[in-house]
Amino acid sequence: MQITSPQFRQNATKALNDGQLQKALGNVQKGFIGKRALAVAALPEFEQLRDSGRAIKTHTLKHLDLYLEAYEAKVTASGGQVHWAETAQDAREIILGICKAAGARTVTKGKSMISEEVGVNAYLEEHGITPVETDLGEYIIQLRGETPSHIIAPAVHLNKEQVEQDFRRVHTHLAPERNLSEAQTLLTEARAVLRERFLAADVGITGANFLVAETGTSIIVTNEGNGDLTQILPRVHIVIASIEKITPTLEDVSQILRLLARSATGQDMSVYTTFSTGPRRADDPDGPDQYHVVLLDNGRTAMLGTEFEEMLRCIRCGACMNHCPVYHAVGGHAYGSVYPGPMGAVLTPSLWGVDKGGQLPNASTFCGRCESVCPMKIPLPKMMRHWREREFERHLNPPAQRWGLGAWAFLARRPKLYHALTGLVARLIGRIGAVRGGSLGWLPLAGGWTRHRDLPAPEGRTFLEMWADKQRKSA
């Protein structure tokens, strides 16, 4: 996809003024936060599982090369083939080559953020191959020519009426008088249309929530069953996954799976948790003739050994964005990246560069909700601060912001001057505020705040002055 993260401010302004979007975003808070809280409360050992999951992923990242080699050996032994893709272009070319070798004309796809990251759909279309998204949310946004606005609920920004309009616009072979006013009728129609695509597909592409080094297994977690049909009906199954999805053993995966659905959707487990190991064997009733795994780096090894390595523990549950007040306000498309929310604010500059993603770490109140709910205990606010530092070092933030920080640093190194000036300003603004009813509708250098809300005026003294006065009185 085209990264528009540098235009985050403009994107956010547009999102804030979109009434339909603002209404739809209310579903994020209603649909995820309460359900997660109930699921966590019902599992007494949830915090211990978080500690265990973090330890498993941290250990794996420290020995990533060994586990990747072990995984490749197991996949090969089971009759599959592993392809190594250093860049997004490498991944696209590998997938296209497999599809061409299979004579593919139609490809069905399970939900995969990695395929979004590398732009698989557009690349296949450019070469005459039709990709069909089979996850309902992904199918809807594909019809609209959009990208996901959430990593687990890609169409959360839409309402039922918009989906009905798209189905009537695209499914022109169906009776125009059909009833599509209910969610159930929309679902039934999508199922019928997609069932034909499943049966016609030559190749199926899925992502992977986990890859297991012990067995050479890929695991997908879904609620619709579309992933199963995508990988067992076509002659060729392609798994595309990033290298950090590797997990040492099935026992390790079983622990992390207990965290994933509870953190994502508030379920004990997703409806489908599917394990795939190699192509169809002689006595198997179904399955593909070929099994390929495309392992993508695309900047991840560069994160190892840095202050951003912990981001590679992410299991893509979406809990951080479900609880983020900034995401609630502007939605996923405003971030202008494959990965929105707090995790996107760290991943986007990591994968595409701070020059393209440096705006996103600023889109945070640093309230810490993201870190508090992350099942892998990833310190997202800390890493966003690191990216802010990188942005400042490279002079990528606005001159006014740099000037303001420089002025503050100058004063902070001179305490007497700092206290004198802040005391003077506090008393001056306090007097102006008293005349205007205790708040200010405009203030120099504070237009970003006062354009949208009044600024409460200070009482007239600084905190340090009040603290010193209290200490004198209590002495």
C-alpha positions in Angstrom: 0.0 0.0 0.0 1.0 3.6 -0.4 2.2 5.0 3.0 0.5 8.3 3.8 1.8 8.5 7.5 3.6 11.8 6.9 0.1 13.3 6.3 -1.2 12.0 9.7 -2.4 15.5 10.8 -4.4 16.0 7.6 -5.7 12.4 7.7 -6.8 12.8 11.4 -8.6 16.1 10.7 -10.5 14.5 7.9 -11.4 11.5 10.1 -12.6 13.8 13.0 -15.0 15.5 10.6 -16.4 12.3 9.1 -19.7 11.8 11.0 -20.3 8.3 9.6 -16.8 7.2 10.7 -17.2 8.7 14.2 -20.4 6.7 14.6 -18.7 3.5 13.4 -15.7 3.9 15.7 -18.0 3.7 18.7 -18.3 0.0 18.0 -14.6 -0.4 18.8 -15.1 0.5 22.4 -18.4 -1.3 22.7 -17.2 -4.5 20.9 -13.8 -5.1 22.4 -12.9 -3.5 25.7 -15.7 -4.9 27.9 -15.4 -8.4 26.4 -11.7 -8.5 26.9 -12.1 -7.4 30.6 -14.7 -10.2 31.2 -12.5 -12.8 29.5 -9.4 -11.8 31.5 -11.3 -11.7 34.8 -12.5 -15.3 34.2 -8.9 -16.6 33.9 -7.1 -16.2 37.2 -3.7 -17.1 35.7 -3.9 -14.5 32.9 -1.1 -12.4 34.3 1.1 -15.4 34.7 0.4 -16.4 31.1 1.5 -12.9 30.0 4.8 -13.4 31.8 5.2 -16.8 30.3 4.3 -15.6 26.8 6.7 -12.7 27.0 9.5 -15.0 28.1 8.8 -17.5 25.3 8.9 -14.7 22.6 12.0 -13.0 24.1 13.9 -16.3 24.2 12.9 -17.1 20.6 14.1 -13.7 19.3 17.5 -14.2 21.0 17.8 -17.5 19.1 15.8 -16.6 16.0 18.3 -18.0 13.5 18.4 -21.5 15.1 14.6 -21.8 15.3 14.1 -20.6 11.7 16.6 -23.2 10.5 14.9 -25.9 12.5 11.5 -24.8 11.1 12.8 -25.0 7.5 14.2 -28.5 8.1 10.8 -29.7 9.4 8.8 -28.2 6.6 11.1 -29.8 4.1 10.9 -33.1 5.8 7.1 -33.0 5.6 7.2 -32.4 1.8 6.8 -28.6 1.8 9.2 -25.8 0.7 10.4 -22.7 2.5 11.2 -19.6 0.5 13.3 -16.7 2.0 12.2 -13.2 1.2 14.5 -10.4 2.3 12.2 -7.6 0.9 8.6 -7.1 0.0 9.5 -7.3 -3.7 11.2 -10.6 -3.1 8.0 -11.9 -1.5 5.8 -10.7 -4.3 8.0 -12.3 -6.9 8.2 -15.6 -5.1 4.4 -15.8 -4.7 3.9 -14.8 -8.4 6.3 -17.4 -9.5 4.5 -20.2 -7.6 1.1 -19.0 -9.0 2.4 -19.0 -12.5 4.0 -22.4 -12.2 0.6 -23.7 -11.0 -1.2 -22.0 -14.0 -3.3 -20.0 -11.5 -6.0 -17.7 -12.7 -7.8 -17.2 -9.4 -6.3 -17.1 -5.9 -8.3 -17.2 -2.7 -6.8 -15.5 0.3 -7.2 -15.9 4.0 -6.8 -12.8 6.2 -3.1 -11.8 6.2 -1.6 -8.5 7.3 1.7 -9.6 5.9 0.2 -9.8 2.4 -1.1 -6.3 2.9 2.4 -5.2 4.0 4.0 -6.5 0.8 1.1 -5.6 -1.6 0.4 -9.1 -2.9 -3.1 -8.4 -4.3 -2.1 -5.5 -6.5 1.0 -7.4 -7.8 -1.0 -10.5 -8.8 -3.6 -8.3 -10.5 -0.9 -6.6 -12.5 0.1 -10.0 -13.8 -3.3 -11.2 -14.8 -4.2 -13.2 -11.6 -7.3 -12.5 -9.7 -7.0 -12.5 -5.9 -10.2 -12.9 -3.8 -10.2 -12.0 -0.1 -12.3 -14.6 1.8 -12.5 -13.1 5.2 -15.8 -11.2 5.3 -14.3 -7.9 6.4 -11.4 -8.2 4.0 -13.8 -9.1 1.2 -15.9 -6.0 1.9 -13.0 -3.6 1.8 -11.6 -5.3 -1.3 -14.9 -4.5 -3.0 -14.5 -0.9 -1.9 -10.8 -0.6 -3.0 -9.8 0.2 0.6 -7.2 -1.1 3.0 -8.0 -2.5 6.5 -8.7 0.0 9.2 -8.0 -2.5 12.0 -5.8 -5.6 12.1 -8.5 -8.0 13.3 -11.7 -6.1 12.2 -10.7 -4.6 8.8 -14.1 -3.2 8.1 -14.9 -1.8 11.5 -15.1 1.7 10.0 -18.2 0.8 7.9 -21.9 0.4 8.7 -24.4 -2.1 7.4 -26.0 0.3 4.9 -22.6 0.9 3.2 -22.0 -2.8 2.9 -25.5 -3.3 1.4 -24.7 -0.6 -1.2 -21.4 -2.3 -2.1 -23.1 -5.7 -2.5 -25.8 -4.4 -4.8 -23.1 -2.5 -6.8 -20.9 -5.6 -7.3 -23.2 -8.6 -7.1 -25.2 -7.6 -10.2 -25.9 -11.2 -11.1 -28.3 -11.5 -8.2 -31.9 -10.3 -8.1 -32.1 -6.6 -7.5 -35.3 -6.9 -5.3 -33.5 -9.2 -2.8 -33.6 -8.1 0.9 -30.3 -7.0 2.3 -31.5 -5.0 5.2 -30.3 -7.4 7.9 -26.8 -8.5 8.8 -27.8 -12.1 8.4 -28.9 -11.6 4.8 -25.6 -9.8 4.0 -23.7 -12.7 5.5 -25.7 -15.3 3.6 -25.1 -13.5 0.3 -21.3 -13.2 0.9 -21.1 -16.9 1.8 -22.8 -18.0 -1.4 -20.6 -15.8 -3.6 -17.4 -16.8 -1.9 -18.2 -20.5 -2.0 -18.0 -20.3 -5.8 -14.6 -18.6 -5.5 -13.3 -21.3 -3.1 -14.2 -24.1 -5.5 -12.7 -22.3 -8.5 -9.4 -21.2 -7.0 -6.1 -22.7 -8.2 -4.0 -21.4 -5.3 -4.8 -20.5 -1.7 -2.8 -18.0 0.3 -3.0 -17.6 4.1 -1.0 -15.8 6.7 0.1 -17.4 9.9 -0.5 -16.4 13.5 2.3 -18.8 14.5 5.0 -21.0 12.9 6.2 -24.0 15.0 9.9 -24.9 14.8 9.3 -28.3 16.5 6.9 -29.6 13.8 7.1 -27.3 10.8 3.5 -26.3 11.4 1.7 -23.1 10.4 -1.2 -22.0 12.5 -4.1 -19.7 11.6 -6.7 -18.4 14.0 -10.1 -17.4 12.5 -13.8 -17.1 13.4 -15.2 -17.8 9.9 -13.6 -21.0 8.7 -12.6 -19.2 5.5 -8.9 -19.9 6.2 -9.6 -23.7 6.2 -11.3 -23.6 2.8 -8.6 -21.4 1.4 -5.8 -23.9 2.3 -7.5 -27.3 1.7 -9.4 -26.8 -1.5 -6.9 -25.4 -4.0 -4.1 -27.5 -5.4 -1.4 -25.2 -3.9 -1.2 -23.6 -0.5 1.1 -20.7 0.1 1.7 -19.4 3.6 3.2 -15.9 3.9 4.6 -15.0 7.3 7.2 -12.7 8.9 10.2 -14.3 10.5 9.2 -13.3 14.1 6.1 -15.5 13.9 8.3 -18.5 14.8 7.6 -20.3 18.1 9.8 -23.1 19.5 7.2 -25.8 20.4 3.6 -26.7 20.3 3.5 -26.4 24.1 4.7 -22.8 23.7 2.0 -22.1 21.2 -0.6 -23.5 23.4 0.2 -21.0 26.1 0.2 -18.0 23.8 -3.1 -19.1 22.2 -4.7 -18.7 25.6 -3.8 -15.1 25.5 -4.5 -14.3 21.9 -8.3 -14.6 21.6 -9.0 -13.2 25.1 -6.9 -10.1 24.2 -8.3 -9.7 20.7 -12.1 -10.4 20.9 -12.8 -11.5 24.4 -13.2 -15.1 23.5 -11.7 -18.0 25.3 -10.5 -19.4 22.0 -11.3 -18.4 18.4 -13.9 -20.6 16.6 -11.2 -22.1 14.3 -7.6 -22.8 15.3 -6.1 -24.6 12.3 -2.7 -26.5 12.2 -1.2 -27.2 8.8 1.9 -29.3 8.3 3.0 -29.9 4.7 1.0 -31.0 1.6 -1.6 -33.6 1.4 -0.4 -37.1 2.3 -1.5 -40.3 0.5 -4.2 -41.1 3.1 -5.5 -37.6 3.7 -9.1 -36.9 2.5 -8.2 -33.4 1.4 -5.5 -30.8 1.3 -3.1 -29.2 -1.3 -0.7 -31.0 -3.5 1.9 -28.3 -2.8 2.8 -26.5 0.4 5.0 -23.4 0.3 6.0 -21.0 3.1 7.3 -17.6 2.2 9.3 -16.2 5.2 9.6 -12.4 5.1 12.2 -10.2 6.7 11.5 -6.8 5.3 13.4 -4.9 8.0 12.8 -7.1 11.0 16.4 -8.4 11.4 17.4 -4.7 11.6 15.3 -4.4 14.7 17.0 -7.2 16.5 19.5 -6.0 19.2 18.0 -2.5 19.2 15.6 -0.7 21.5 12.8 -1.8 19.1 13.4 -5.6 19.4 10.6 -6.0 21.9 8.1 -5.0 19.2 8.8 -8.3 17.5 7.0 -10.1 20.4 3.7 -8.7 19.0 1.1 -11.4 18.2 -1.3 -9.0 16.3 -4.2 -9.2 18.8 -5.2 -5.6 18.3 -5.7 -4.9 22.0 -3.5 -1.8 21.9 -5.6 -0.1 19.3 -8.8 -1.3 20.9 -7.9 0.6 24.1 -6.1 3.6 22.5 -8.0 7.0 22.8 -6.3 8.3 19.7 -7.4 5.3 17.6 -10.9 5.7 19.0 -10.9 9.3 17.7 -9.5 8.9 14.2 -9.7 5.2 13.2 -7.1 3.2 11.4 -6.9 4.8 8.0 -5.7 8.1 9.5 -2.4 6.4 10.3 -1.7 5.9 6.6 0.0 2.6 7.1 -0.7 -1.2 7.1 -0.4 -1.2 10.9 -2.5 1.4 12.8 -2.7 2.3 16.5 0.1 2.1 19.0 1.7 -1.0 17.5 1.7 0.8 14.1 3.3 3.8 15.6 6.3 1.7 16.5 6.3 -0.8 13.5 5.8 1.8 10.7 9.0 3.8 11.3 10.8 0.5 12.0 9.8 -1.0 8.7 9.5 2.0 6.4 11.8 4.5 8.1 11.3 7.4 10.5 11.0 9.8 7.5 7.8 8.1 6.5 6.5 7.0 9.9 7.9 9.6 12.3 4.5 11.3 12.7 2.8 8.3 14.2 4.7 8.1 17.5 3.4 11.6 18.2 -0.1 10.3 17.9 -0.2 9.2 21.5 -1.3 10.6 24.9 1.2 8.3 26.6 -1.7 7.2 28.9 -0.1 3.7 28.9 -3.3 1.8 28.3 -1.7 0.0 25.3 1.1 -1.4 27.4 -1.2 -2.4 30.2 -3.4 -4.6 28.0 -0.7 -6.0 25.7 -0.6 -9.8 26.2 3.2 -9.8 25.4 3.8 -6.8 27.8 5.5 -4.8 25.0 6.5 -1.3 26.3 4.9 0.6 23.5 5.1 4.1 25.1 8.8 3.7 25.7 9.5 2.7 22.1 7.3 5.6 20.8 9.5 8.0 22.9 12.6 6.4 21.2 11.1 7.2 17.8 10.4 10.8 18.9 14.0 11.1 19.8 15.1 9.8 16.4 12.7 12.2 14.7 14.2 15.1 16.7 17.8 14.0 16.0 17.1 14.0 12.2 15.4 17.4 12.3 12.2 15.8 10.9 9.7 17.5 13.3 8.3 21.0 12.6 10.7 24.0 13.2 8.3 25.6 15.7 8.3 22.4 17.8 12.1 22.2 17.7 12.3 25.9 18.6 10.0 25.3 21.5 11.9 22.3 22.9 15.2 24.2 22.4 13.8 27.2 24.4 12.6 24.9 27.2 16.0 23.1 27.3 17.7 26.5 27.6 15.6 27.5 30.5 15.6 24.1 32.2 19.4 24.3 32.4 19.1 27.7 34.2 16.8 27.1 37.2 16.7 30.7 38.5 15.8 32.1 35.2 13.3 29.3 34.7 11.5 29.9 38.0 11.4 33.6 37.4 9.9 33.4 34.0 7.4 30.7 34.7 6.3 32.6 37.8 5.8 35.8 35.8 4.0 34.1 33.0 1.7 32.1 35.4 0.7 35.3 37.3 0.1 37.2 34.0 -2.0 34.4 32.4 -3.8 34.0 35.7 -4.9 37.6 35.8 -6.1 37.4 32.2 -8.0 34.2 32.9 -9.7 35.8 36.0 -11.0 38.6 33.8 -12.3 36.1 31.2 -14.0 33.7 33.6 -11.2 31.3 34.4 -10.4 30.1 30.9 -8.6 31.3 27.8 -9.9 31.0 24.2 -6.6 32.0 22.7 -3.0 32.0 23.8 0.2 32.6 21.9 2.0 29.3 20.9 -1.0 27.3 22.1 -3.1 27.5 19.0 -3.1 23.7 18.6 -5.1 23.5 21.9 -7.2 26.7 21.8 -8.5 26.1 18.3 -10.6 23.3 19.6 -11.1 24.0 23.3 -10.6 26.6 26.0 -7.5 26.5 28.1 -8.0 26.6 31.9 -6.1 29.5 33.3 -3.6 29.0 36.1 -4.5 30.3 39.5 -1.5 32.7 39.5 1.3 30.8 41.2 3.4 27.9 40.0 3.4 24.5 41.7 6.9 25.1 43.0 5.9 28.4 44.6 2.9 26.8 46.2 5.1 23.8 47.4 7.7 26.1 48.9 5.0 28.1 50.7 3.5 24.9 52.1 6.9 23.7 53.3 7.5 27.0 55.1 4.2 26.9 56.9 4.7 23.3 58.0 8.3 23.9 59.3 
